[in-house]
Protein backbone atom coordinates (compact mmCIF):
# COMPACT_ATOMS: atom_id res chain seq x y z
CA UNK A 1 0.00 0.00 0.00
CA UNK A 2 2.76 2.44 0.90
CA UNK A 3 4.54 1.86 -2.44
CA UNK A 4 1.33 2.58 -4.35
CA UNK A 5 0.80 5.78 -2.39
CA UNK A 6 4.37 6.91 -3.12
CA UNK A 7 3.91 6.17 -6.83
CA UNK A 8 0.66 8.14 -6.86
CA UNK A 9 2.29 11.10 -5.11
CA UNK A 10 5.23 10.96 -7.53
CA UNK A 11 2.89 11.08 -10.54
CA UNK A 12 0.99 14.04 -9.06
CA UNK A 13 4.20 15.99 -8.37
CA UNK A 14 5.51 15.29 -11.88
CA UNK A 15 2.25 16.46 -13.46
CA UNK A 16 2.27 19.65 -11.38
CA UNK A 17 5.87 20.35 -12.41
CA UNK A 18 5.05 19.83 -16.09
CA UNK A 19 2.04 22.15 -15.81
CA UNK A 20 4.18 24.83 -14.15
CA UNK A 21 6.85 24.40 -16.82
CA UNK A 22 4.29 24.85 -19.59
CA UNK A 23 2.93 27.92 -17.82
CA UNK A 24 6.39 29.47 -17.53
CA UNK A 25 7.23 28.75 -21.17
CA UNK A 26 3.94 30.32 -22.24
CA UNK A 27 4.67 33.42 -20.19
CA UNK A 28 8.18 33.64 -21.61
CA UNK A 29 6.86 33.46 -25.17
CA UNK A 30 4.25 36.12 -24.46
CA UNK A 31 6.72 38.49 -22.79
CA UNK A 32 9.69 37.93 -25.10
CA UNK A 33 9.24 36.80 -28.72
CA UNK A 34 12.99 36.17 -28.88
CA UNK A 35 12.49 33.23 -26.51
CA UNK A 36 11.24 31.09 -29.41
CA UNK A 37 14.32 31.95 -31.47
CA UNK A 38 16.55 31.09 -28.52
CA UNK A 39 14.85 27.71 -28.18
CA UNK A 40 15.29 27.08 -31.92
CA UNK A 41 19.00 27.92 -31.67
CA UNK A 42 19.43 25.61 -28.68
CA UNK A 43 17.68 22.81 -30.54
CA UNK A 44 19.80 23.36 -33.66
CA UNK A 45 22.94 23.26 -31.51
CA UNK A 46 21.87 20.00 -29.85
CA UNK A 47 21.08 18.41 -33.22
CA UNK A 48 24.41 19.52 -34.67
CA UNK A 49 26.25 18.12 -31.65
CA UNK A 50 24.45 14.78 -31.89
CA UNK A 51 25.19 14.47 -35.60
CA UNK A 52 28.83 15.51 -35.14
CA UNK A 53 29.38 12.91 -32.43
CA UNK A 54 27.74 10.12 -34.43
CA UNK A 55 29.93 7.65 -36.28
CA UNK A 56 27.17 7.22 -38.86
CA UNK A 57 26.83 9.27 -42.02
CA UNK A 58 23.77 11.47 -41.95
CA UNK A 59 22.12 12.97 -45.02
CA UNK A 60 19.66 15.76 -44.40
CA UNK A 61 17.45 17.59 -46.89
CA UNK A 62 18.37 21.26 -47.16
CA UNK A 63 15.14 22.39 -45.49
CA UNK A 64 15.99 20.26 -42.44
CA UNK A 65 19.27 22.08 -41.87
CA UNK A 66 17.42 25.02 -40.26
CA UNK A 67 19.59 27.52 -42.12
CA UNK A 68 16.67 29.92 -42.06
CA UNK A 69 16.70 30.27 -38.28
CA UNK A 70 16.22 34.03 -38.44
CA UNK A 71 13.86 34.18 -41.42
CA UNK A 72 10.87 34.91 -39.19
CA UNK A 73 12.67 37.86 -37.63
CA UNK A 74 13.77 39.62 -40.79
CA UNK A 75 11.02 38.73 -43.24
CA UNK A 76 13.02 35.96 -44.94
CA UNK A 77 15.95 38.15 -46.07
CA UNK A 78 18.49 36.26 -43.98
CA UNK A 79 21.07 37.69 -41.62
CA UNK A 80 22.81 39.69 -44.35
CA UNK A 81 19.55 41.39 -45.33
CA UNK A 82 18.82 42.28 -41.73
CA UNK A 83 22.32 43.70 -41.25
CA UNK A 84 22.11 45.84 -44.38
CA UNK A 85 18.73 47.20 -43.29
CA UNK A 86 20.19 48.23 -39.92
CA UNK A 87 23.05 50.09 -41.64
CA UNK A 88 20.67 52.31 -43.61
Buried (B, 14 or more C-beta within 10 A) or exposed (E): EEEEEEEEEEEEEEEEEEEEEEEEEEEBEEEEEEBBBEEBEEEBEEBEEEEEEEEEEEEEEEEEEBEEBBBEBBEEBBEEBBEEEEEE
